[in-house]
Amino acid sequence: MKKTELIEAMAVATGESQASSARALEALINIIAKEVAAGGEVAITGFGSFKTSARGERTGRNPRTGEPLTIAASKSVKFVPGATLKTAVSTGAPQ
């Protein structure tokens, strides 16, 4: 499902317009992005949580030459699914 399809599904589920659903989705995405970028965590009970994950500096290899190289430390986003989402995925039915 792509973003536009998600917006359409949200509009049908809530009875709101697609424009209103699009604004709500954009607001949710922006709020999650700001909080996680600031080092916080966003937990949605039953769905899951988003948080920052740090990766340390490590050694890798250049695939072309095989030479060792240093991969810089970085941050990424980690999503941990909640119990309701895990159950829905494993049983194939929404809760």
N, C-alpha and C positions, 0 to 999 in steps of 0.2 A: 504494500500500500504506500503510495506516494503522498506527499504533503497535501496536494489538492484533493485527493481521495479521502484523506483523513478529515479535512475541513468539511467536505460534503457529508461524511458519516456523522460528524459532530452536529452539523446543522439538522440532520434528520433526527438524531437521537434526542436533541434538546428542543426542537421546534423553533430554533432561532434561525436567523438568516445566515447565509454563507459568509457574508461580510462580518457579521458579529462573531461567528465562530472563528474566522480567520484572525480577528483582533485578539480574541481570547487565547488562541494557540500561540500567536506571536508574543503576547504578554507572558505566557507560561514559559516559553523558550528563553525569553530575555531574562526573566527572574532567575531561572535555574542557572543560566550562563553567568550572570553577575555574581550569584552566591558562590558557585563552585570556583570561579576565577579568583574570588576573594579568599579562598581557602576554606570556605564553609561546606556544609553538607545539606542536601535537600532530601528529606525522607518523605515518601508518599506511602502511607500505611497500606499494605496489601499489594502495591505495585512494585516499589523498590526504592533504592536510594542512589543518589549521584554524589560523588565526592572526588577530590583531587588525589591523584596517586603520583608519587615521586619515583623516578627511576634514576638510579645512581649512574655515575660514569662507568663505562665498561669497555672491554676490548673486543673488537670484531675483526673481520677479515674482508679485504677488498675482494669481491667475487671474481674479478677479472685477473688480478695478479696474485692473489693469495697473501698479499702483504698484510700484516697486522695493522690496525688503525684504532684510534681512540674514538669512541662514540660518546658525545657529551651527555651530561646529565640532563634530564628533561622532566616535565610534568605532563600528565595526561588525565583524562577523566575516566573514572571507574564507575560502572553501574552494577549494583548488586540487586538482583531481583528479589521481590518479596514473596512471602508464602503463597498468597492468593494467585499471583502470576505464575509461580512455579507449578502449582496445582493445575491451573488452566492449561498450561503448556503440556504437562505430562498426561493429562486426561483428554485433551483436545476439546474441552468444553469450558466456556467462560463461567465464572462463579457468580 
